[in-house]
Amino acid sequence: MNFIRSTVLPALIVALFGVALVAVTARIWLPGDMLAPAPIG
């Protein structure tokens, strides 16, 4: 349990932050029409 708290959990948090950073950065390079909300109906 101590190994999980000291090694796996911080790595998971850093990986999650990295995924969020990539997702936000990728929005900059998307075309403008893809940034708009999805049409309803």
PyMOL Python script that loads the backbone (N, CA, C, O; Angstrom):
from pymol import cmd

cmd.read_pdbstr("""\
ATOM      1  N   MET A   1       0.837  -1.202   0.000  1.00  0.00           N
ATOM      2  CA  MET A   1       0.000   0.000   0.000  1.00  0.00           C
ATOM      3  C   MET A   1       0.878   1.261   0.000  1.00  0.00           C
ATOM      4  O   MET A   1       0.565   2.255  -0.655  1.00  0.00           O
ATOM      5  N   ASN A   2       1.977   1.191   0.748  1.00  0.00           N
ATOM      6  CA  ASN A   2       2.873   2.344   0.800  1.00  0.00           C
ATOM      7  C   ASN A   2       3.510   2.600  -0.559  1.00  0.00           C
ATOM      8  O   ASN A   2       3.723   3.749  -0.946  1.00  0.00           O
ATOM      9  N   PHE A   3       3.815   1.518  -1.288  1.00  0.00           N
ATOM     10  CA  PHE A   3       4.394   1.667  -2.632  1.00  0.00           C
ATOM     11  C   PHE A   3       3.415   2.367  -3.564  1.00  0.00           C
ATOM     12  O   PHE A   3       3.806   3.207  -4.374  1.00  0.00           O
ATOM     13  N   ILE A   4       2.131   2.012  -3.440  1.00  0.00           N
ATOM     14  CA  ILE A   4       1.118   2.630  -4.298  1.00  0.00           C
ATOM     15  C   ILE A   4       1.010   4.123  -3.999  1.00  0.00           C
ATOM     16  O   ILE A   4       0.920   4.943  -4.912  1.00  0.00           O
ATOM     17  N   ARG A   5       1.019   4.464  -2.717  1.00  0.00           N
ATOM     18  CA  ARG A   5       0.885   5.880  -2.351  1.00  0.00           C
ATOM     19  C   ARG A   5       2.097   6.690  -2.772  1.00  0.00           C
ATOM     20  O   ARG A   5       1.958   7.854  -3.146  1.00  0.00           O
ATOM     21  N   SER A   6       3.288   6.096  -2.720  1.00  0.00           N
ATOM     22  CA  SER A   6       4.505   6.864  -2.968  1.00  0.00           C
ATOM     23  C   SER A   6       4.910   6.883  -4.439  1.00  0.00           C
ATOM     24  O   SER A   6       5.630   7.788  -4.861  1.00  0.00           O
ATOM     25  N   THR A   7       4.463   5.907  -5.228  1.00  0.00           N
ATOM     26  CA  THR A   7       4.934   5.797  -6.604  1.00  0.00           C
ATOM     27  C   THR A   7       3.804   5.872  -7.619  1.00  0.00           C
ATOM     28  O   THR A   7       3.848   6.696  -8.532  1.00  0.00           O
ATOM     29  N   VAL A   8       2.799   5.031  -7.473  1.00  0.00           N
ATOM     30  CA  VAL A   8       1.766   4.919  -8.501  1.00  0.00           C
ATOM     31  C   VAL A   8       0.854   6.137  -8.496  1.00  0.00           C
ATOM     32  O   VAL A   8       0.515   6.655  -9.559  1.00  0.00           O
ATOM     33  N   LEU A   9       0.456   6.597  -7.333  1.00  0.00           N
ATOM     34  CA  LEU A   9      -0.494   7.713  -7.256  1.00  0.00           C
ATOM     35  C   LEU A   9       0.088   9.008  -7.824  1.00  0.00           C
ATOM     36  O   LEU A   9      -0.586   9.660  -8.621  1.00  0.00           O
ATOM     37  N   PRO A  10       1.318   9.415  -7.451  1.00  0.00           N
ATOM     38  CA  PRO A  10       1.870  10.625  -8.078  1.00  0.00           C
ATOM     39  C   PRO A  10       2.040  10.485  -9.585  1.00  0.00           C
ATOM     40  O   PRO A  10       1.798  11.440 -10.324  1.00  0.00           O
ATOM     41  N   ALA A  11       2.451   9.306 -10.052  1.00  0.00           N
ATOM     42  CA  ALA A  11       2.603   9.108 -11.493  1.00  0.00           C
ATOM     43  C   ALA A  11       1.257   9.221 -12.194  1.00  0.00           C
ATOM     44  O   ALA A  11       1.174   9.768 -13.294  1.00  0.00           O
ATOM     45  N   LEU A  12       0.207   8.709 -11.568  1.00  0.00           N
ATOM     46  CA  LEU A  12      -1.128   8.797 -12.143  1.00  0.00           C
ATOM     47  C   LEU A  12      -1.595  10.250 -12.218  1.00  0.00           C
ATOM     48  O   LEU A  12      -2.202  10.660 -13.207  1.00  0.00           O
ATOM     49  N   ILE A  13      -1.314  11.020 -11.179  1.00  0.00           N
ATOM     50  CA  ILE A  13      -1.709  12.430 -11.165  1.00  0.00           C
ATOM     51  C   ILE A  13      -0.965  13.205 -12.246  1.00  0.00           C
ATOM     52  O   ILE A  13      -1.559  14.026 -12.945  1.00  0.00           O
ATOM     53  N   VAL A  14       0.339  12.945 -12.386  1.00  0.00           N
ATOM     54  CA  VAL A  14       1.126  13.631 -13.407  1.00  0.00           C
ATOM     55  C   VAL A  14       0.648  13.248 -14.800  1.00  0.00           C
ATOM     56  O   VAL A  14       0.575  14.098 -15.688  1.00  0.00           O
ATOM     57  N   ALA A  15       0.317  11.957 -14.999  1.00  0.00           N
ATOM     58  CA  ALA A  15      -0.169  11.503 -16.302  1.00  0.00           C
ATOM     59  C   ALA A  15      -1.519  12.153 -16.622  1.00  0.00           C
ATOM     60  O   ALA A  15      -1.763  12.546 -17.763  1.00  0.00           O
ATOM     61  N   LEU A  16      -2.390  12.266 -15.621  1.00  0.00           N
ATOM     62  CA  LEU A  16      -3.692  12.888 -15.836  1.00  0.00           C
ATOM     63  C   LEU A  16      -3.530  14.362 -16.191  1.00  0.00           C
ATOM     64  O   LEU A  16      -4.224  14.875 -17.069  1.00  0.00           O
ATOM     65  N   PHE A  17      -2.610  15.042 -15.506  1.00  0.00           N
ATOM     66  CA  PHE A  17      -2.338  16.439 -15.824  1.00  0.00           C
ATOM     67  C   PHE A  17      -1.788  16.576 -17.235  1.00  0.00           C
ATOM     68  O   PHE A  17      -2.132  17.516 -17.952  1.00  0.00           O
ATOM     69  N   GLY A  18      -0.939  15.646 -17.634  1.00  0.00           N
ATOM     70  CA  GLY A  18      -0.385  15.674 -18.978  1.00  0.00           C
ATOM     71  C   GLY A  18      -1.447  15.489 -20.040  1.00  0.00           C
ATOM     72  O   GLY A  18      -1.425  16.166 -21.068  1.00  0.00           O
ATOM     73  N   VAL A  19      -2.381  14.573 -19.801  1.00  0.00           N
ATOM     74  CA  VAL A  19      -3.473  14.355 -20.756  1.00  0.00           C
ATOM     75  C   VAL A  19      -4.341  15.605 -20.866  1.00  0.00           C
ATOM     76  O   VAL A  19      -4.746  15.991 -21.962  1.00  0.00           O
ATOM     77  N   ALA A  20      -4.625  16.236 -19.723  1.00  0.00           N
ATOM     78  CA  ALA A  20      -5.432  17.458 -19.746  1.00  0.00           C
ATOM     79  C   ALA A  20      -4.702  18.577 -20.491  1.00  0.00           C
ATOM     80  O   ALA A  20      -5.319  19.341 -21.234  1.00  0.00           O
ATOM     81  N   LEU A  21      -3.389  18.667 -20.288  1.00  0.00           N
ATOM     82  CA  LEU A  21      -2.616  19.698 -20.967  1.00  0.00           C
ATOM     83  C   LEU A  21      -2.612  19.479 -22.478  1.00  0.00           C
ATOM     84  O   LEU A  21      -2.740  20.433 -23.245  1.00  0.00           O
ATOM     85  N   VAL A  22      -2.466  18.231 -22.902  1.00  0.00           N
ATOM     86  CA  VAL A  22      -2.488  17.918 -24.334  1.00  0.00           C
ATOM     87  C   VAL A  22      -3.865  18.221 -24.925  1.00  0.00           C
ATOM     88  O   VAL A  22      -3.963  18.732 -26.041  1.00  0.00           O
ATOM     89  N   ALA A  23      -4.926  17.908 -24.183  1.00  0.00           N
ATOM     90  CA  ALA A  23      -6.278  18.155 -24.688  1.00  0.00           C
ATOM     91  C   ALA A  23      -6.524  19.656 -24.870  1.00  0.00           C
ATOM     92  O   ALA A  23      -7.120  20.074 -25.862  1.00  0.00           O
ATOM     93  N   VAL A  24      -6.064  20.462 -23.912  1.00  0.00           N
ATOM     94  CA  VAL A  24      -6.256  21.909 -24.018  1.00  0.00           C
ATOM     95  C   VAL A  24      -5.399  22.473 -25.143  1.00  0.00           C
ATOM     96  O   VAL A  24      -5.846  23.346 -25.887  1.00  0.00           O
ATOM     97  N   THR A  25      -4.171  21.980 -25.271  1.00  0.00           N
ATOM     98  CA  THR A  25      -3.287  22.467 -26.324  1.00  0.00           C
ATOM     99  C   THR A  25      -3.812  22.075 -27.703  1.00  0.00           C
ATOM    100  O   THR A  25      -3.694  22.850 -28.652  1.00  0.00           O
ATOM    101  N   ALA A  26      -4.387  20.885 -27.820  1.00  0.00           N
ATOM    102  CA  ALA A  26      -4.891  20.421 -29.112  1.00  0.00           C
ATOM    103  C   ALA A  26      -6.047  21.293 -29.596  1.00  0.00           C
ATOM    104  O   ALA A  26      -6.252  21.423 -30.803  1.00  0.00           O
ATOM    105  N   ARG A  27      -6.805  21.892 -28.678  1.00  0.00           N
ATOM    106  CA  ARG A  27      -7.924  22.750 -29.082  1.00  0.00           C
ATOM    107  C   ARG A  27      -7.437  23.962 -29.860  1.00  0.00           C
ATOM    108  O   ARG A  27      -8.166  24.487 -30.701  1.00  0.00           O
ATOM    109  N   ILE A  28      -6.211  24.417 -29.593  1.00  0.00           N
ATOM    110  CA  ILE A  28      -5.694  25.593 -30.286  1.00  0.00           C
ATOM    111  C   ILE A  28      -5.512  25.285 -31.774  1.00  0.00           C
ATOM    112  O   ILE A  28      -5.744  26.144 -32.625  1.00  0.00           O
ATOM    113  N   TRP A  29      -5.092  24.040 -32.082  1.00  0.00           N
ATOM    114  CA  TRP A  29      -4.753  23.703 -33.462  1.00  0.00           C
ATOM    115  C   TRP A  29      -5.961  23.191 -34.251  1.00  0.00           C
ATOM    116  O   TRP A  29      -5.852  22.981 -35.459  1.00  0.00           O
ATOM    117  N   LEU A  30      -7.091  22.988 -33.606  1.00  0.00           N
ATOM    118  CA  LEU A  30      -8.278  22.518 -34.310  1.00  0.00           C
ATOM    119  C   LEU A  30      -8.865  23.650 -35.152  1.00  0.00           C
ATOM    120  O   LEU A  30      -8.700  24.821 -34.810  1.00  0.00           O
ATOM    121  N   PRO A  31      -9.545  23.315 -36.244  1.00  0.00           N
ATOM    122  CA  PRO A  31     -10.253  24.349 -37.001  1.00  0.00           C
ATOM    123  C   PRO A  31     -11.323  25.032 -36.149  1.00  0.00           C
ATOM    124  O   PRO A  31     -11.828  24.446 -35.192  1.00  0.00           O
ATOM    125  N   GLY A  32     -11.656  26.237 -36.491  1.00  0.00           N
ATOM    126  CA  GLY A  32     -12.587  27.029 -35.692  1.00  0.00           C
ATOM    127  C   GLY A  32     -13.957  26.398 -35.568  1.00  0.00           C
ATOM    128  O   GLY A  32     -14.598  26.525 -34.525  1.00  0.00           O
ATOM    129  N   ASP A  33     -14.434  25.705 -36.628  1.00  0.00           N
ATOM    130  CA  ASP A  33     -15.776  25.142 -36.563  1.00  0.00           C
ATOM    131  C   ASP A  33     -15.834  23.958 -35.592  1.00  0.00           C
ATOM    132  O   ASP A  33     -16.913  23.605 -35.114  1.00  0.00           O
ATOM    133  N   MET A  34     -14.670  23.336 -35.294  1.00  0.00           N
ATOM    134  CA  MET A  34     -14.682  22.221 -34.359  1.00  0.00           C
ATOM    135  C   MET A  34     -14.683  22.710 -32.907  1.00  0.00           C
ATOM    136  O   MET A  34     -14.980  21.945 -31.989  1.00  0.00           O
ATOM    137  N   LEU A  35     -14.352  23.974 -32.711  1.00  0.00           N
ATOM    138  CA  LEU A  35     -14.361  24.525 -31.365  1.00  0.00           C
ATOM    139  C   LEU A  35     -15.772  24.869 -30.910  1.00  0.00           C
ATOM    140  O   LEU A  35     -16.028  24.988 -29.712  1.00  0.00           O
ATOM    141  N   ALA A  36     -16.688  25.030 -31.861  1.00  0.00           N
ATOM    142  CA  ALA A  36     -18.053  25.407 -31.510  1.00  0.00           C
ATOM    143  C   ALA A  36     -18.776  24.210 -30.888  1.00  0.00           C
ATOM    144  O   ALA A  36     -18.424  23.060 -31.149  1.00  0.00           O
ATOM    145  N   PRO A  37     -19.785  24.492 -30.068  1.00  0.00           N
ATOM    146  CA  PRO A  37     -20.568  23.372 -29.507  1.00  0.00           C
ATOM    147  C   PRO A  37     -21.265  22.592 -30.594  1.00  0.00           C
ATOM    148  O   PRO A  37     -21.554  23.121 -31.667  1.00  0.00           O
ATOM    149  N   ALA A  38     -21.533  21.333 -30.313  1.00  0.00           N
ATOM    150  CA  ALA A  38     -22.193  20.467 -31.296  1.00  0.00           C
ATOM    151  C   ALA A  38     -23.610  20.962 -31.547  1.00  0.00           C
ATOM    152  O   ALA A  38     -24.304  21.352 -30.608  1.00  0.00           O
ATOM    153  N   PRO A  39     -24.049  20.952 -32.804  1.00  0.00           N
ATOM    154  CA  PRO A  39     -25.419  21.365 -33.090  1.00  0.00           C
ATOM    155  C   PRO A  39     -26.439  20.403 -32.487  1.00  0.00           C
ATOM    156  O   PRO A  39     -26.214  19.194 -32.431  1.00  0.00           O
ATOM    157  N   ILE A  40     -27.552  20.954 -32.043  1.00  0.00           N
ATOM    158  CA  ILE A  40     -28.606  20.123 -31.424  1.00  0.00           C
ATOM    159  C   ILE A  40     -29.669  19.877 -32.475  1.00  0.00           C
ATOM    160  O   ILE A  40     -30.165  20.810 -33.107  1.00  0.00           O
ATOM    161  N   GLY A  41     -30.015  18.609 -32.654  1.00  0.00           N
ATOM    162  CA  GLY A  41     -31.040  18.271 -33.633  1.00  0.00           C
ATOM    163  C   GLY A  41     -30.436  18.095 -34.992  1.00  0.00           C
ATOM    164  O   GLY A  41     -31.150  17.806 -35.952  1.00  0.00           O
TER     165      GLY A  41
END
""", "prot")
cmd.dss("prot")
cmd.show_as("cartoon", "prot")
cmd.util.cbc("prot")
cmd.orient("prot")
